[in-house]
């Protein structure tokens, strides 16, 4: 990732600051929680939590049949 392989710490620190300042939401999905960035062996390791609410979806029919009796009035009656 760093272009200067002899002195990568400056670029890694700049990238760390950029991520910490701007990475707070997955676009159109969820907020980022507990963002943690570590530098190890000239690499950035990033971990974070994405809270998700899951809900059971029942796709079974709620009503098997509908009995209808009636019609429309004609001529205003």
C-alpha positions as CSV (number, residue, x, y, z in Angstrom):
1,X,0.0,0.0,0.0
2,X,2.6,2.6,0.9
3,X,4.6,3.9,-2.1
4,X,7.7,4.7,0.0
5,X,8.7,1.2,1.2
6,X,11.7,2.6,3.1
7,X,9.5,4.9,5.2
8,X,5.9,3.7,5.1
9,X,4.9,4.9,8.6
10,X,4.1,8.5,7.4
11,X,1.7,7.2,4.6
12,X,0.2,4.6,6.9
13,X,-0.5,7.3,9.6
14,X,-2.1,9.5,6.9
15,X,-4.3,6.7,5.7
16,X,-5.2,5.8,9.3
17,X,-6.4,9.4,9.9
18,X,-8.3,9.5,6.6
19,X,-10.1,6.2,7.4
20,X,-10.9,7.3,11.0
21,X,-12.3,10.6,9.8
22,X,-14.4,9.4,6.9
23,X,-15.3,5.7,7.3
24,X,-18.5,5.8,9.4
25,X,-21.2,4.4,7.2
26,X,-21.6,1.7,4.5
27,X,-23.4,3.7,1.9
28,X,-27.2,3.2,2.1
29,X,-26.8,0.2,4.4
30,X,-25.6,0.7,8.0
31,X,-23.5,2.7,10.4
32,X,-20.0,1.5,11.3
33,X,-19.5,0.8,15.0
34,X,-16.3,0.1,17.0
35,X,-13.9,1.0,14.2
36,X,-10.4,-0.3,15.1
37,X,-7.3,0.3,13.0
38,X,-3.9,-1.2,13.7
39,X,-0.6,-1.0,11.9
40,X,1.5,-4.2,11.8
41,X,4.2,-5.2,9.4
42,X,3.7,-2.1,7.3
43,X,0.0,-3.0,6.7
44,X,-3.2,-1.5,8.1
45,X,-5.6,-3.9,9.7
46,X,-9.1,-2.6,10.0
47,X,-12.0,-4.2,11.9
48,X,-15.4,-2.9,12.7
49,X,-18.9,-3.9,13.6
50,X,-22.0,-3.5,11.5
51,X,-25.2,-3.8,13.5
52,X,-27.9,-5.6,11.5
53,X,-31.5,-6.2,12.5
54,X,-32.8,-9.4,11.0
55,X,-36.5,-10.4,11.0
56,X,-38.2,-13.6,10.1
57,X,-40.3,-13.3,7.0
58,X,-43.3,-15.6,6.8
59,X,-44.1,-16.2,3.1
60,X,-47.0,-18.5,3.7
61,X,-50.4,-17.3,2.5
62,X,-52.4,-15.7,5.2
63,X,-55.8,-16.4,3.7
64,X,-56.4,-19.5,1.5
65,X,-59.7,-18.3,-0.1
66,X,-62.0,-15.4,-0.1
67,X,-65.7,-15.8,-0.4
68,X,-67.4,-12.7,-1.8
69,X,-71.1,-12.0,-2.1
70,X,-72.3,-8.7,-3.5
71,X,-71.9,-6.5,-6.5
72,X,-72.1,-2.9,-7.7
73,X,-75.2,-0.8,-7.5
74,X,-76.6,0.3,-10.9
75,X,-78.2,3.6,-11.7
76,X,-77.6,5.0,-8.2
77,X,-79.8,2.5,-6.4
